[in-house]
Amino acid sequence: MAALLAGNAVLAVGPWLVRLADTGPVAAGFWRVALALPFLALIAFANGQRLTGLGARGAGLVLLSGVFFGFDIASWHLGIGETRLANAVLFGNLGSIILMLWAFVVLRRLPHGREWPAILAALTGAAILLGRSLEISQANFVGDLFCLLAGILYAGYLLLAQDARKALGGWALLTLAGLASAPVLLGTALMLGEPVWPTDWTPVIILALSSQVVGQGLLVYALRHFSPLIIGIALLTQPAIAALIGWWRFGEVLVPLDFLGIALVGSALVLAKATTPRVGA
């Protein structure tokens, strides 16, 4: 339980570090991935996970999943710079709900049971938070949309990488996805004209080690011990911590309507974790 909560807490600090970096937000994403790669490869090797043996089709899917992962980080980091931290973390984690909706398409059936409340809560909560962002500024609203896009792209990454995760292991997959996503992030940062080389390395080094190594490592260790429902509830610590950081460091004040939207989307994430149908290969 300590590892589960600590892993979520470490990941929740990531958006703050993105804002602290003196590079552009997408460039910070590049360093987040690139600096972590040697550590991920060593951990994969220590756990007996190989980086080869997938075949042409499997390697192609891993490469494509890495591209999705790269654009996911790019979109999320762009959104972090524009919207409130609580919104950024919440919308960036919508992959669970996207996967649930995708499962309905694959299984060719309509939602039932607790799946309907999850969808309605997600739509209502997202509408409230998007409306509130639009009240604050158009930039906040655009930031929310970038974070929503990141959640969709992350769901695509998970779908494309599911077979490789079973064949290689989680650490090997993270390493290969990082090798594919780093050029995507660097190219996107250069195309946007962002400063890439940091003058203060501290934020990007901490971001790389915390988000890609420590946070992931704690969750990899903890997740196998808990049901999806408990995992979903623990996930809610991320927007809570992000909201506190946003208020403490950036003066991002949340009103009761914001808390209602966060509660609705958060409950949808919990329900989605607990009810998503199993989709076979």
WOBEL-V689454 format. One record per run of one state. SS is the DSSP state (helix for helix, strand for strand, loop for the rest). FROM is the first residue (numbers start at 1). TO is the last residue. If there is no record, write none. Layout:
BEGIN
ss->SS from->FROM to->TO
ss->SS from->FROM to->TO
END
This chain:
BEGIN
ss->loop from->1 to->1
ss->helix from->2 to->12
ss->loop from->13 to->13
ss->helix from->14 to->20
ss->loop from->21 to->24
ss->helix from->25 to->46
ss->loop from->47 to->54
ss->helix from->55 to->80
ss->loop from->81 to->84
ss->helix from->85 to->92
ss->loop from->93 to->94
ss->helix from->95 to->107
ss->loop from->108 to->113
ss->helix from->114 to->136
ss->loop from->137 to->137
ss->helix from->138 to->168
ss->loop from->169 to->169
ss->helix from->170 to->191
ss->loop from->192 to->201
ss->helix from->202 to->223
ss->loop from->224 to->227
ss->helix from->228 to->250
ss->loop from->251 to->255
ss->helix from->256 to->275
ss->loop from->276 to->281
END
